């Protein structure tokens, strides 16, 4: 039996009139209101925002200095290097800026370090090699904010450096460079601190072009979209605009390499979305960097030759298959290491057999598996390189900062980071990190937290569900909304896909809805037709052989648990009565409950579990609790402190009109 903690939003929420008056369907308006959108202007900005969302690139600190230095390089025809990173954000940044500088007539060398041999960021060996090739200006993209020593070394060779990055700066001084452009600088006044590395690179290009900046956005929005999505940046404000515009370009006029990659990965270009980029394109582009072949991905994005594009796309897909095989082997070994005990602090594992480029994915899977931050270290002699992934909102960057005395170095974000460590420091680091975690452990978060409880089946009609398309592109801080049905009858459940998946049919009011739950079975969930169930899902439009219907893409499913709703009913929470309307008691229910509570010496227990244990056979727990709440309001149940819990029956003169209670009126109005 799969058991997860659920948090169902029972409370009734008001929908701002401005949203429905602005043309929103009730379902879309409900989702927008939950996300803090309450005015027509906010709605229009989120759903239809255009170029006005783009911020002035010259607001970025040091941007004027960066522009002046680039213009000087163009005027004097200097040889320039663009130094990037081996992930998708770094590769797209490198391709974007290289293409721009070459278009200005410069000889530009794209340099992406070897993950295994060089690791993340700048290194003196690469700087020296570029100097020998005649490079006099290095522009970093998606890296460099901590490259203080490397910047000094470059200066000693007579080379200038422009740093463009989006990573945390830490407490140390910024590198001494011709310009340091980072949206996370401590002194930054730029309105958007969550640009991707490719977003900062695009801002540099726009700043260099001045009045023609909109042309640069049109030219490079596809690369900006891919890097922003792959680096899981928030899809709000100008990020959202860049991604939306980039997706349009990817659908309508993809670069030869992107078209070939979509073709080889069997993605439908017409339905290209942020999810397709994140889960289909990005892993293949990332595979090149993970397996020390980042140039394959860079050449794919920059080629104009369809034949070369096809060959490179085939190679990338093969690299991705190799990556998956290596990942599975690492995953199995890591699980074996944890088999003897269940961890209760951040997981820190190390091996000299693992592939440096793949341990980050395995760390992500471990974090999800054990609901804990995970760090996997690839040892090479006395030194190891680690990939860190957070869980539950734990700030990894702060944690690594607190434990930095045990590290050679580290960098990254709150949710993902990298580190270097000596092998003999692993135990001390593991202990220090565990101690920090216990003092700064994030509050537990339910695993299933739907955004919206659906009580009215009309909210799931085709028009309402289609309107959610306006929320695209989905991503970080603009997730696909998750909804739920609570206590609905399961009409049917059948296995599909060779027994691997579950197709269900549930009823809400007079309407029935089909749903699909991938990688789960009815036996595993211990459900069968006739049960009341709770369903968490994303609604989607299903078109099959000309028939259009709403389908529930199920993310969680359980036999109905009414404990939380019952507890709130017993506490007198009127805001949850909308959610309880399906359990509205009838006269016969009141008769059965009254016969129970009128017995001499009867007192309701103080705890929810004790009260629910008294539920008459065949009656739903919610119906029982509603009966008690109505009897309490009508004065037929009372306690010294006025609470329902611990109450006893009270005889009154005359008859009580139960239908005239506020509880019953609220139940019947829904």
GIKANOR-V644976 format. One record per pair of residues at least 24 apart in sequence whose C-alpha atoms are under 8 Angstrom apart, sorted by the first residue. I is the first residue (numbers start at 0). J is the second residue. Records with the same first field share a line. If there is no record, write none. Layout:
I = J, J
//
This chain:
0 = 523, 524, 525
1 = 523, 524
3 = 445, 446, 447
4 = 445, 446, 447
5 = 445, 446, 447, 448
6 = 445, 447, 448, 449
7 = 448, 449, 451, 452, 483
8 = 448, 449, 450, 451, 452
9 = 452, 564, 574, 575, 577, 578
10 = 574, 575, 576, 577, 578
11 = 574, 575, 577, 578
18 = 42
23 = 466
24 = 462, 463, 466
25 = 458, 463
26 = 458, 459, 463, 464, 466, 467
27 = 463, 466, 467
29 = 451
30 = 450, 451, 480
33 = 450
45 = 235, 236, 470
46 = 469, 470
48 = 240
49 = 240
50 = 240
52 = 236, 237, 240
53 = 236, 237, 240
54 = 189, 190, 191, 237
56 = 202, 203, 205, 206
57 = 206
58 = 188, 189
59 = 180, 181, 182, 187, 188, 189
60 = 179, 180, 181, 182, 184, 186, 187, 188, 189
61 = 178, 179, 180
62 = 178, 179, 180, 203, 206
64 = 177, 178
65 = 161, 177, 178, 179, 180, 203
66 = 203, 206, 207
68 = 177
69 = 207
70 = 207
72 = 136
73 = 103, 104, 105
76 = 104, 105, 106
77 = 105, 106, 134, 135, 136
78 = 105, 106, 107, 108, 133, 134, 135, 136
79 = 105, 106, 107, 108, 134, 135, 136, 137, 138
80 = 107, 108, 109, 110, 129, 134, 136, 137, 138
81 = 107, 108, 109, 110, 137, 138, 139, 140
82 = 109, 110, 111, 121, 137, 138, 139, 140
83 = 109, 110, 111, 112, 120, 139, 140, 141, 142
84 = 111, 112, 119, 120, 140, 141, 142
85 = 111, 112, 113, 114, 119, 285, 288, 289, 293
86 = 284, 285, 288, 289
87 = 225, 226, 229, 230, 281, 284, 285
88 = 141, 195, 196, 197, 225, 226, 227, 229, 230
89 = 140, 141, 142, 196, 197, 226
90 = 293, 296, 297
91 = 197, 222, 223, 225, 226, 297, 300
92 = 140, 141, 196, 197, 198, 200, 201, 222, 223, 226
93 = 140, 297
94 = 297, 300, 301
95 = 197, 200, 201, 219, 222
96 = 200, 201, 204
98 = 301
99 = 204
111 = 293, 294
113 = 288, 291, 292, 293
114 = 288, 289, 290, 291, 355, 356
115 = 291, 355, 356
120 = 146
121 = 146, 149
122 = 149
123 = 149, 152, 153
126 = 152, 153
127 = 153
130 = 156, 158
134 = 158
135 = 159
136 = 160, 161
137 = 161
138 = 162, 163
139 = 163, 164
140 = 164, 196, 197, 199, 200
141 = 165, 166, 195, 196, 197
142 = 166, 196
144 = 168, 173, 174, 179, 181
145 = 173, 174
146 = 174
147 = 173, 174, 175
148 = 174
150 = 174, 175, 176
151 = 175
163 = 196, 199, 200
164 = 196, 199
165 = 193, 194, 195, 196, 199
166 = 410, 411, 412
167 = 410, 411, 412
191 = 236, 237
193 = 232, 233
194 = 227, 232, 238
195 = 226, 227, 230, 232
196 = 226, 227
197 = 222, 223, 226, 227
198 = 223, 227, 238
216 = 241
219 = 245
220 = 244, 245, 248
221 = 245, 246, 248, 249, 253
225 = 276, 277, 281
228 = 273, 276, 277, 474
229 = 276, 277, 281
231 = 474, 475
232 = 474, 475
233 = 474, 475, 476, 477
234 = 472, 473, 474, 475, 476, 477
235 = 476, 477
239 = 472
242 = 273, 472
243 = 471, 472
246 = 271, 272, 273
254 = 300, 303
255 = 300, 302, 303, 304, 305, 308
256 = 299, 300, 301, 302, 303, 305, 308, 309, 311, 312
257 = 299, 300
259 = 305, 308, 309, 312
260 = 308, 309, 312, 313
263 = 309, 312, 313, 316
264 = 316
272 = 471, 472
273 = 471, 472, 473, 474
274 = 473, 474
282 = 319
283 = 315, 316, 318, 319
284 = 315
286 = 315, 318, 319, 322
287 = 315, 318, 319
288 = 356
289 = 322, 355, 356, 357
290 = 318, 322, 356, 357
291 = 356
322 = 357
325 = 354, 357
326 = 357, 358, 360, 361
329 = 353, 358, 361
330 = 361, 364, 365
342 = 369
343 = 371
344 = 371, 372, 433, 436, 437
345 = 371, 372, 373, 374, 429, 432, 433, 436
346 = 371, 372, 373, 374, 375
347 = 373, 374, 375, 376, 429
348 = 374, 375, 376
349 = 375, 376, 377, 378
350 = 376, 377, 378
351 = 377, 378, 379, 380
352 = 377, 378
353 = 377, 378
355 = 384, 385
358 = 385, 386
359 = 386, 387, 388
362 = 386, 387, 388
363 = 388, 389
366 = 390
378 = 422
381 = 421, 422, 423
382 = 419, 420, 421, 422
383 = 419, 420, 421, 422
384 = 417, 418, 419, 420
385 = 417, 418, 419, 420
386 = 415, 416, 417, 418
387 = 415, 416, 417, 418
388 = 414, 415, 416
389 = 413, 414, 415
390 = 414
391 = 441, 443, 444
392 = 441
393 = 439, 440, 441
398 = 432, 435, 436
399 = 432
401 = 435
402 = 428, 431, 432
447 = 535, 555
448 = 481
449 = 480, 481, 482, 483, 535
450 = 480, 481, 482, 483
451 = 480, 481, 482, 483
452 = 482, 483, 484, 485, 578
453 = 482, 483, 484, 485
454 = 484, 507, 577, 578
455 = 507, 508
456 = 507, 508, 509, 510
459 = 538, 549
460 = 549
461 = 540, 548, 549
464 = 538, 539, 540, 549
465 = 539, 540
479 = 537
480 = 537
481 = 535, 536, 537
482 = 535, 536, 537, 538
483 = 533, 534, 535, 536
484 = 533, 534, 535
485 = 532, 533, 534, 559, 578
486 = 531, 532, 533, 559, 560, 561
487 = 531, 532, 533, 559
488 = 528, 529, 530, 531, 532
489 = 527, 528, 529, 530, 531, 532
490 = 528, 529
491 = 527, 528, 529
492 = 521, 527, 528
493 = 521
494 = 520, 521
512 = 549, 550, 551
513 = 549, 550, 551
514 = 550, 551, 552, 553
515 = 550, 551, 552, 553
516 = 552, 553, 554, 555
517 = 553
524 = 556, 557, 558
525 = 558
526 = 557, 558
530 = 558, 559
531 = 558, 559
532 = 556, 557, 558, 559, 560
533 = 557, 558, 559, 560
561 = 620, 621
562 = 607, 608
564 = 621
565 = 607, 620, 621, 624
566 = 607
568 = 624, 625, 628
569 = 607, 624, 625, 627, 628, 643, 644
570 = 642, 643, 644
571 = 628
573 = 662
576 = 662, 665, 666
577 = 665, 666, 669
579 = 621, 666
580 = 666, 667, 669
582 = 619, 621, 622, 625
583 = 622, 625, 663, 666, 667
584 = 622, 623, 625, 626
588 = 618, 622, 623, 626
589 = 626
591 = 615
592 = 623, 626, 627
596 = 647, 648
597 = 647, 648, 649
600 = 647
601 = 647, 648
602 = 645, 646, 647, 648
603 = 643, 644, 645, 646, 647
604 = 644, 645, 646
605 = 644, 645
606 = 644
628 = 662
629 = 657, 660, 662, 663
630 = 657
632 = 660, 662
633 = 657, 660
//
